[in-house]
Amino acid sequence: MNRLQQRYIPFVIALVHAAIIFQASARATTPDGFPNVARPRVLIVSFDGLRPDAITAATAPTLTDLIAAGSYDAAALAEIPAVTLPNHLCMVTGLTILNHGVLANFDLPGRTEHTTIFDAAEAAGLRTAFFATKSKLAYLCNEGETDAWDIESDVDTMADSAAAAIGDEPFDLVFLHFGEPDGTGHAHGWMSEPYLEKVTSTDTALARVLSALDNSGVRDETLIIVTADHGGTGFTHAFPISTDQQVPFILCGPQVAGGRELNARLRPMDVAATALGFLGVDAEFARDGRFVSAAFETSAADEIEPDPNALLAFPCGPLPLFFVGVMAVGLYRVKRRPLS
C-alpha cells in the first residue's frame, strides 16, 4: 500500500460509515391532489418469509395478477437482521431498525413507543384494522387501538376473519399479516415443495380477502401493498445475503401503473410512507420511508430515484457500531504505523 492509500482510504471509509449512521431523511413527497378517488383506502399484506422467486403463475396466481395489474419491485430489501418483528416494526413506523431500536424477534410486553400508521390514521379520523398470525406482532398494535383487531395462528382462519370484517364495514387502513410460508420454510426448507405449496395456499387465502374488497364495493379505491419481512435460505434467515434479504414489493390499485417494474430498492419503511401518503395523512414521523411515487401513472418509469437509505441496506441494526469499532481500530493502527 502506498503513502496516499495509507493516509486517505481509512478516512473515506470512516466518512461512509458516518453517513450510514447520520443519514439524511430525504423522501419522495405525495403529489398534490392525489389520489383521484372519492375515499382512498389501503390494504397492507405481509407474507412472512416470502421470497420473490417463489412467486410464479403456478404457485401464486393471485400475486401474479396483482403484479400484472400494478407495479412491482422483485428485489426490495428487508432490514438486517432479516427477521419478523424488527422488519414489521419498520413497516408500521417508517423507521429503520437503527432508529426504532428493536432487534428482538420474540413476544415483547406492551407496544412500540414510536408513532405508527395506526396512530396517525386514527388521529385523522380514519377506520383501521389489524390482523396477524403471530402473537409477537401485537407489539405493533395492541388490542383496542384499532376498530378491528385479531390475532389467529392459522392463516385460513385469519383470512376469513379479515374478509368477514371487511365485508361488514370497509376500513380505510387494513394491515394483514400471514405467518406463512415462513413456518413451512423453517420446517422443510425455503423453496422446498412443501414451502411452495404453502405459498399457494396462502395466496388462495389472500384471494378470499380481495373478494371481500370486491363484494364491499371498495376495491377500486383501495391501494393494495404486498410485501414480506424477509426471505430465507435452507431452514433459516436473518443474514445479509440476497436470498434472506430480498423480498417482493407489490403495489396495485387506483392510479398505479400497470405492469411497471420498479428498480428503486424499496424498503419496509416505504410501506408506512406510501400508505399514509395515499390516504392523505401526515407521515413526517415515518422519516426513513419514501412515498413510492414511481409506482403511479403520474410518474414515468425512468423517474425512479435511488433509495436515500441504500447505505443502510447491509450495515443496519447493531452492525454500524461493529463497523465503527473496526474502523477505529484500523485508524489507530494506521496512525501508529510508520509510513514507508
C-alpha positions in Angstrom: 0.0 0.0 0.0 1.4 3.4 -1.0 1.6 6.5 1.2 -1.6 8.1 -0.3 -3.7 5.0 0.3 -2.5 4.7 3.9 -3.4 8.3 4.6 -6.8 8.7 2.9 -8.6 5.4 2.3 -9.4 4.8 6.0 -10.8 8.3 6.3 -13.0 7.8 3.2 -14.4 4.6 4.7 -14.9 6.3 8.0 -16.9 9.0 6.3 -19.1 6.4 4.5 -20.0 4.8 7.8 -20.6 8.2 9.4 -23.1 8.8 6.5 -24.8 5.5 7.3 -25.4 6.4 10.9 -26.4 10.0 10.3 -28.2 9.5 7.0 -30.4 12.2 5.5 -34.1 11.7 5.8 -35.0 12.8 2.2 -38.2 11.3 1.0 -40.3 11.5 -2.1 -43.5 13.6 -1.5 -47.1 12.8 -2.4 -48.3 14.8 -5.5 -50.9 17.5 -4.8 -54.5 16.4 -5.3 -53.5 12.7 -5.3 -55.2 10.2 -5.4 -58.2 11.0 -7.5 -60.7 8.7 -5.7 -63.7 9.5 -3.6 -62.3 7.9 -0.4 -58.8 6.4 -0.6 -58.2 3.2 1.3 -55.1 1.0 1.8 -54.7 -2.7 2.4 -51.2 -3.8 3.5 -50.5 -7.5 3.3 -47.3 -9.2 4.6 -46.4 -12.7 3.6 -44.0 -13.8 6.3 -40.8 -15.3 4.8 -41.9 -15.0 1.1 -39.0 -15.0 -1.4 -39.7 -13.2 -4.7 -38.5 -16.2 -6.7 -41.3 -18.2 -5.1 -43.9 -16.1 -6.9 -45.0 -17.7 -10.2 -48.2 -18.1 -12.1 -48.4 -21.7 -10.8 -47.6 -21.1 -7.2 -49.2 -17.7 -6.6 -51.8 -16.7 -9.3 -53.3 -14.0 -7.0 -50.0 -12.3 -6.5 -49.0 -12.6 -10.2 -52.3 -11.0 -11.2 -51.6 -8.1 -8.8 -48.1 -7.8 -10.3 -49.5 -7.7 -13.8 -52.1 -5.0 -12.9 -49.7 -3.0 -10.8 -46.1 -2.0 -10.2 -43.5 -4.4 -8.8 -40.1 -4.5 -7.2 -38.7 -8.0 -7.2 -35.6 -7.1 -5.2 -36.9 -4.9 -2.4 -34.6 -5.1 0.7 -35.5 -6.1 4.2 -33.6 -4.7 7.0 -30.8 -6.7 8.6 -31.3 -8.7 10.7 -33.9 -10.1 8.3 -36.3 -11.3 10.9 -40.0 -10.8 11.6 -40.6 -8.3 14.4 -38.0 -5.7 13.6 -38.9 -5.6 9.9 -42.7 -5.4 10.6 -41.9 -2.6 13.0 -40.2 -0.8 10.1 -43.3 -1.2 8.0 -45.6 0.4 10.5 -43.3 3.2 11.9 -41.4 4.1 8.8 -38.2 3.9 10.8 -35.1 1.8 10.1 -34.1 -0.8 12.7 -31.3 1.5 13.7 -33.9 4.2 14.5 -36.7 2.2 16.1 -34.2 0.2 18.1 -35.9 -3.2 18.3 -33.7 -6.2 17.5 -35.7 -8.8 19.4 -37.7 -11.3 17.5 -40.0 -12.7 20.2 -43.0 -11.5 22.2 -42.4 -8.2 23.9 -44.6 -6.6 26.6 -46.7 -3.5 25.8 -46.3 -1.9 22.4 -43.8 0.2 20.5 -43.2 3.7 21.9 -43.0 5.1 18.3 -45.9 6.6 16.4 -47.4 4.0 13.9 -49.5 4.2 10.9 -52.5 3.1 13.0 -51.9 6.0 15.4 -51.7 8.5 12.5 -54.8 7.1 10.7 -56.9 7.0 13.9 -55.9 10.6 14.7 -57.1 11.6 11.2 -60.5 10.1 12.0 -60.0 7.0 9.7 -61.2 3.5 10.4 -58.3 1.0 10.9 -58.0 -2.8 11.2 -55.1 -5.1 12.3 -54.9 -8.8 11.6 -51.9 -11.0 12.3 -51.0 -14.7 12.7 -48.0 -14.3 15.1 -48.5 -13.1 18.7 -45.2 -11.1 18.7 -46.8 -8.7 16.2 -49.1 -7.4 19.0 -46.1 -5.2 19.8 -47.0 -3.2 16.7 -50.6 -2.6 17.7 -52.4 -3.6 20.9 -56.0 -4.7 21.0 -58.3 -1.8 21.3 -56.1 0.6 19.3 -57.9 -0.1 16.0 -61.5 -0.5 15.1 -60.9 -4.2 14.4 -58.1 -6.3 15.8 -57.5 -10.1 15.7 -54.5 -12.4 16.1 -55.0 -16.0 15.0 -52.3 -18.6 14.4 -53.9 -20.2 11.4 -53.6 -18.4 8.0 -57.0 -19.6 6.8 -58.8 -18.6 10.0 -57.1 -15.2 9.9 -58.0 -14.6 6.2 -61.7 -15.5 6.9 -61.7 -13.2 10.0 -60.3 -10.3 7.9 -62.7 -11.0 5.0 -65.7 -11.0 7.3 -64.6 -7.7 9.0 -64.1 -6.1 5.6 -67.4 -7.3 4.4 -69.3 -6.0 7.4 -67.9 -2.4 7.0 -64.9 -1.4 4.9 -61.9 0.2 6.6 -59.6 3.0 5.5 -56.4 1.2 6.5 -56.1 -2.6 7.0 -52.9 -4.4 8.0 -52.9 -8.1 7.3 -50.1 -10.5 8.3 -49.9 -14.1 7.1 -47.4 -16.2 9.1 -46.6 -18.3 6.1 -44.7 -19.5 4.2 -42.2 -18.7 7.0 -43.2 -21.6 9.3 -43.0 -24.1 6.4 -39.6 -22.8 5.4 -38.3 -23.4 8.9 -39.7 -26.9 8.9 -39.0 -28.1 5.4 -36.6 -25.5 3.9 -37.1 -22.4 1.7 -38.1 -23.3 -1.9 -38.8 -26.9 -0.9 -42.0 -28.5 -2.3 -43.9 -28.0 1.0 -42.8 -24.4 1.1 -44.1 -23.7 -2.4 -47.3 -25.5 -1.6 -47.8 -23.2 1.4 -47.1 -20.2 -0.8 -50.0 -21.4 -3.0 -52.4 -21.9 -0.1 -51.6 -18.5 1.4 -52.1 -16.9 -2.0 -55.5 -18.5 -2.1 -56.2 -17.1 1.4 -55.4 -13.6 0.1 -57.8 -14.2 -2.8 -60.6 -14.5 -0.3 -59.7 -11.2 1.3 -59.6 -9.5 -2.0 -63.0 -11.0 -2.9 -64.3 -9.3 0.3 -63.0 -6.0 -1.0 -64.8 -6.6 -4.3 -68.0 -7.5 -2.6 -67.9 -4.5 -0.4 -67.5 -2.2 -3.4 -64.3 -0.6 -2.3 -61.7 -2.4 -4.4 -61.5 0.4 -7.0 -60.5 2.9 -4.3 -58.1 0.6 -2.4 -54.3 0.7 -2.8 -53.0 -2.8 -2.2 -49.4 -3.1 -0.9 -48.0 -6.6 -0.6 -44.5 -7.3 0.7 -42.6 -9.6 3.1 -40.4 -9.2 6.1 -37.6 -11.5 4.9 -36.8 -14.4 2.6 -34.8 -17.5 3.7 -32.0 -19.9 2.9 -32.1 -23.5 3.8 -34.0 -23.7 7.1 -33.4 -20.2 8.4 -32.9 -16.5 7.6 -31.5 -13.2 9.1 -28.3 -12.7 7.1 -27.2 -10.0 4.7 -27.4 -12.3 1.6 -29.8 -11.9 -1.3 -32.0 -15.0 -0.5 -32.6 -13.8 3.0 -32.9 -10.0 2.4 -34.6 -9.6 -0.9 -38.4 -9.5 -0.7 -41.3 -8.7 -3.1 -42.9 -5.3 -3.0 -46.2 -5.1 -5.0 -48.4 -2.0 -5.4 -51.8 -2.3 -7.1 -54.8 -0.1 -7.1 -56.1 3.3 -8.4 -53.7 5.3 -10.5 -51.0 2.6 -10.1 -49.1 2.0 -13.4 -49.9 -1.5 -14.7 -47.0 -3.9 -15.5 -44.3 -1.4 -14.3 -41.1 -2.9 -13.0 -39.6 -0.8 -10.1 -35.8 -0.8 -9.6 -35.7 1.6 -6.6 -34.6 -0.9 -3.9 -37.8 -0.4 -1.9 -37.6 -0.9 1.8 -40.0 -1.9 4.6 -40.1 1.7 5.8 -41.6 2.7 2.4 -44.8 0.8 3.3 -45.6 3.4 6.0 -44.8 6.5 3.9 -46.7 5.2 0.9 -49.8 4.0 2.8 -50.2 7.3 4.7 -49.3 9.4 1.6 -52.1 7.7 -0.4 -54.5 8.3 2.5 -53.5 11.9 2.7 -52.3 11.6 6.3 -49.2 13.3 7.5 -46.2 10.9 7.5 -43.4 13.1 8.9 -42.8 10.6 11.7 -42.0 7.9 9.1 -38.8 9.8 8.4 -36.9 6.8 6.9 -39.6 5.9 4.4 -40.4 7.1 0.9 -43.7 7.6 -0.9 -43.2 5.3 -3.9 -44.3 7.8 -6.5 -42.6 5.8 -9.3 -45.4 3.2 -9.0 -48.1 5.6 -10.1 -49.2 6.8 -13.5 -48.3 10.4 -12.6 -44.6 9.3 -12.7 -42.6 7.9 -15.6 -40.7 4.6 -15.1 -37.4 6.5 -15.7 -38.2 8.9 -12.9 -37.3 6.3 -10.2 -34.8 7.8 -7.9 -32.1 6.0 -5.9 -33.1 5.0 -2.4 -31.6 7.5 0.1 -31.5 4.7 2.6 -29.5 2.4 0.3 -26.4 2.7 2.5 -28.4 1.1 5.3 -29.2 -2.0 3.3 -26.4 -4.0 4.8 -25.0 -2.4 8.0 -28.1 -1.7 10.0 -29.2 -2.6 13.4 -26.2 -3.2 15.7 -23.8 -3.6 12.7 -22.8 0.1 12.3 -21.4 0.1 15.8 -19.4 -3.0 14.8 -18.1 -1.3 11.7 -17.3 1.9 13.5 -15.3 -0.1 16.1 -13.4 -1.9 13.4 -12.7 1.4 11.7 -11.5 3.0 14.9 -9.0 0.1 15.4 -7.9 0.4 11.8 -7.4 4.1 12.0 -5.4 3.7 15.2 -3.1 1.1 13.7 -2.6 3.2 10.6 -1.7 6.2 12.7 0.8 4.1 14.8 2.4 2.5 11.7 5.3 4.5 10.2 4.8 5.5 6.6 7.1 3.7 4.1 
